[in-house]
């Protein structure tokens, strides 16, 4: 079975992508820190998802990608300060 890594998989869009991949017979692994998503978004798919809690930028979470055939990156970028306008 093909394993797909979906970063940001507990977010609104990510949870729908995750559900579709499961319907297509894929194994899905979701690393997420729940900064913008919630567990409720994955409630419909139940325990079929391998959930890895933590920030995808963390070195300790790099194991989540091991064995994945592909990555769908939907995790939001960290908020950055808007550049100052110059005249």
Steps between C-alpha positions, in 0.01 A plus 500: 500500500631845409559733795435870447620767742255790534645792695223715645264206469280605793415833340183554299653431158748243627231292668303483175813400306572236766148359476522479120836322513357246743204443267751428224668232710808691612658485843519854637740645755424849634763700688334805654540732798130603512587868469216561254316168473320275744444131568133544420591549134623140492214357704330357191805294399547354848811305587601433141748788502845480655520828690842639600460790740758776471638771277608385153804730533623307803797267452330252735211465253710415193424133563145569382620512139671162520342255258263755346471472122398864459433816701206736470610816680204695637648620830484878528821697492597664827369850527754758402505867557383699199786685329520872570388723222757739366431819315 
